[in-house]
């Protein structure tokens, strides 16, 4: 599944130098295409959002039954709440791979095999070699789909109970345009964007935690969904 031609030394050097890196051609081509197909057509998406009432999830059945106008109104309300100073807000489609796997939901879904691979001894050894960090013991994951109106406001991913070492985004959108939004933006202590990473096809965006970052609002004219598998490398 992973591209065997990756130059791990070069990518590890960049990560250790800059604290972040975007690894190109991360998966073997057929594997990337199959994963994209899974996210496009097979995942039972939920809507994850954080508004004035806190973080919550609308389950697949409830989400699928919502009228487009109701979804648009909910996204507008969530975005409106983000005007409140530094309030942490988000809205995007999600499939929580770990809980789905543990609850044995959606048998036969390819994402279950992906989660098993990510936590196999071979893959753990691979990401230790990629990062140069022997503390990595496990990997969590969720599938995400950002559509017009979806966003993730500034945060740092810092969390002391889970053992987060690195965050990753496995990008599965093809032909993305910068002005469609959905950019992974790194933001310094003065509020300046220091780097923006496009969700380039079959790339792995990887960065050390904590790091200030956001995903910019996906524009109304975006011609496709921003598809990814994301999560953390954990102790």
N, C-alpha and C positions, 0 to 999 in steps of 0.2 A: 504493500500500500504506500509506504514512504518511498520517495525517490532515492534510489541507492547512490546516485551520482552527486548528492549534496556535498559541498565542501564544508564539513563541520568546523574545521579549524578557522576558516575565514569568518563564518557566521558567528562563532563563539567569540572571536576577537572583537568583532563589532559590538556584540551585546555587552561584553565586559567593559569596553571602552565608552560606549554611549548610554548604556542602561536600557537600550531598546534596539530592535532590528526587525526588518521585514524580509523573511526568507522566501526567495522566489522558487517557483516550481517545486513546492513542498511535497506534493503527492505524485504518484505515478499518474499519467494522464487519464487512463481508464478509470482509476479510482476516484479522481476528482470529478469526472463526468457522472459517475454513478451516484456519488454523494449529492451532487447538485440535483440530480433527478429525484432523489429521495426527499430533499428539502422542498422541492417544487411541488411534488405530487402526492407524497405519502405521509407526511407528518400531520398529526392532529394538533393544530396550533391552538394555543391559549393567548390571551392578551394580558401582558404584564404591565402594570402601571403603578405609579406613585403620585397621588394627588394630595389634596388637603387632608384627606382621611387616612393617609398612610399608604404603605405598599399593599397591593392586592393583586389577585389574578382572576380573570374571568375565564371559566373553564371552557373547554372546546365546544360543548353542546350549547352553552349560553352564548358564546361568541359567534358561533355559526348561525344562530337564530336572530342575531341583531340586524336591524335594517342599516344600510349604509349611512343614512342620515343620522342615526343614533350613534354610530361609531364616530362619525365626524364630530358630532357635538361633544362626545366624551373626550376626544383628542383635543378639541379646542379648550375645553374646561381645564384639562390637565396642563396644557401649555400656558393658559392664562395664569394658573397658580404658580408657574415658574417665574413670573415677574416679581414675586415676593422675595426681594433681596437674593440671598444665597440659598434659597430653598432647593433641596435636592429633589428633582422630579425626573420621571422617565415614562415612556410609553413605547412598547414594541411587542412583536409577537415572539412567543417563547415556547420551547418544549424542554422541560427539565429532565435531562437524560438520566440522571442518577435516581431520582425518585420514581420515574417511570420504570426503570430497570428493576429496582427493589420491589415495586408493587406488581411486577409482571404484567404491566399494561402493554397493549399493542404488540402481541407476540408476532415474531417474524420481521419486525421493523429493523432495517439495517443499522440504525443508530445504536441498538443494543450491542451489536457486534463491534461497533466502533468503540464504545465505552469499554468493552472487554479488552480490545487491543490496547487502548490508551493506558490500561492498568496492568498490562502483561509485563513480565520481567524484561523482555526484549525492548519494549517501548520505554520503560522506565530507564533502562540503561542508555537508550538512545538520547532521551532528553537530558539525562545527566551529562552525556558527552557534548550535546549541543550547547548547554549552559555552562558547563564546567562546575556544576553544583551537585555534590553527592548527597545533599540533604533531601532531595526529591524522593518521595515515597509513593505518591499517588497523584491521580489527575481527576479533576471533576469536569463536567461539561454540560452545556445546554446548547440546543440549536436556537438560532435567532433569525427573525425575518423583520427587517425594517422596511416599512412602506411609507408613502407620502404622509407627512405629519408625525412620524415617529422620531424619537430623539432620546438622548441620554445626557443629562446635565453633568456639570463638573463634579468629580469625586476623585478619590485617591486609591480605592480598593483596599485601604488599610483595614484589617480586621484581625484581632488578636487571638481569636479562639480557633480559627480554621487552619492556621499555618500556611497562609498564602505566601509564596515566594516569587512567582512570576505569573503574569496574566498572558493569555494568548487569544488570538482571533484567527481561525482558519477560514480564509475568505473564499467564497464559492459563487461570487457574482462575476459574470463575463461582460467585458466591454463597458465597465462603469465609467461615467463621466464625472469629473471633479465638481461641476456645477449642479450635480444631482444631490449634493450633500452626502450624509452618511459617512463623513470623514472621521477617522480616529485622530483627534487633536490633542497634543500634549501642551499643557498650560503651566507656566511657572508661577512662583509665589507672587509676582506682580500682576498676574492675570494676563500675561502675554502668551499667545500661541507660538511655541518654539518650533513645532514640527507638525505637519499633517500627513497622515498615511492614507492613501487611497485604498479602498477594498479591492486590491488587484486580484485578478483571477488566480486561484491556486497558489496563494501566498499565505505565509504564517507570520502575523504580526505578534511579536513577543517582547515583553518588557518587564523589568524588575518592579516589584511592589514594595513600598507605595510609590505612586507617580500620579500627579494631577493630570486628568484627561477627561475628555467628553466625546460623544458621538454627535456630530452636527445634524441638525434637522434635515430629514429627507424632503426634497423639494416636491411641489405638486407635479412638476413636469418629468420627474424621474420615470424612465421608461421600463424599469424592471424593479424587482425586489432586491434589497441588500441581504444576501443569504450568508450565514456563517455558522460555524461551531466555535463556541467560546467558553472560557473557563480559566482555571488556575492550576498551576503545578504546585503541589502541596507537600508539606513535611509529613 
